[in-house]
Structures are given as structure tokens and as C-alpha cells.
């Protein structure tokens, strides 16, 4: 874990240094009245600086690979009368009292 954090720190530092360099180029281009170059490098400096300093919400919220339940299991549609799974192509309909049920369970 410490090795991964160190790699992230190095790449973050490189991004910050590159953003500072791009900002310097943008300021120099603006001073020389090269507005297009100043706008492009300034935008790149802002974007790179933001990605280097912002913490990603996804990076801290990564679940353990063994605790992830497959989507097919977690979103499995079940009949509220018999409890059996309702598979694709099988007849089903809503029931006001039970919820989603097989057509065969209603008969």
C-alpha cells in the first residue's frame, strides 16, 4: 500500500510541476500578446493543476473485490408468491396484493 501511495505522490508532484510550467508559458505568451497560445496553455495548466490536487471520490471508496456481489444476483427479480426467480422471457405481471408474480402463480 505504501508503494502505491508513493507512486501517486510522485505523479501528483510531476503534474503540479508541469501545471506551474504551463502557467509560466501562458503568462509569457500573454505578455507577448499571443492570446491563443496563452488561452490554451492557461487552460491546460488549470486542468492539470486541478487533477493533481483534487482527491477523487472514487479512489477512497473502492470496495474489496471479494465483497462485490454480481449484478445478476443483486438485481434478480423474484416472484412474490413462490419466491422463484423470474427469468428473461418468462411471463410476469404486477399484482396489487403481492407485487411482481409469475403468470403461472396467478392461475
N, C-alpha and C positions, 0 to 999 in steps of 0.2 A: 504494500500500500504506500509506503513512504517513497518508494521509487517512482510510482505513478504521480504522486503529488509533486515530486521534484521535477519531473518532465513537464507537468503543467505549469510550474513556476517558471521554468526556462522559456517555454514557448510564450507565456504571458509577458515575460520581460522582453523577449525579442519583438513581440507585437507592439509593446509600448514604445520601445526604441525606434521601431520603424514608423510608428504614428508620429513621433516627435520629428523625425527626419522629414516625413511628408509635410508636416505643418511648416517646417522651416522652408521647404521648397515652395509651398503655397504662398507664404509671406514674401519670399523673394520674387516670385512671379508676379504677385500683386504690386510690388514696388516697381517692377519693370513694365507694368501695365499690360501684362499678358493675362487677361481676365479668364479666358477659358482654361488655361493650364492651372491657374490659381484655384478656380472653382472645382476642377476635377481632383487635384491633389488635396485640396482642403476637405472635400467630401470623403475622399479615401482615408484621410487622417482621422476624421471624426468617426467614421465607421470602424476602422481598425482599432482606434483607441477605446471605443465602446465595447467591442467584442473582447478586448484584452482585459478590461477592468470589470465588466459585468459578470455576475455569477449566474450561471444557468440554473433555472429552476429544476430542470430535468436531471442534472448531474448529482444532486443530493438525494433524489427521490428514486433511485434505481432499486427495484426490488430484487431479492435473492432469486436466482434462476430456478431454484428448486421449489419456491413458494408460488410460482406462477401457475395458475390453473388454465388449461387450454380453453380457448373461447368457445369451442363446440360444447364443452361440458358446462361452462358457467352460464351460457345463454341457451341452454337446452329447453325447449318448450315441452311441458308435460301436461297430460290430461288431468284435470282436477277431480275426475270421478275415479278412474282406475289407477292413476299415478304412473302409467306407462309413458315413455317419451313419444312425442308426436314427430314422426319423420317427414321429410320432404315428400310431397305427393300424396300424403295421407289426408283423408277428409277430416276437417275440423270446423267447428263453428263456436261462436260465443254463446254462452248460456247465462241468463240473468241471475240464476241462483249459484251456479258452480264456477263460472269463468270460462276458460277455453277447454273444450272437451272433444273427444273423438266423435265422429258421426255414429260409429257402431255403439258407443256407450249410451247414446241417447235413445236407441231403439229398445 
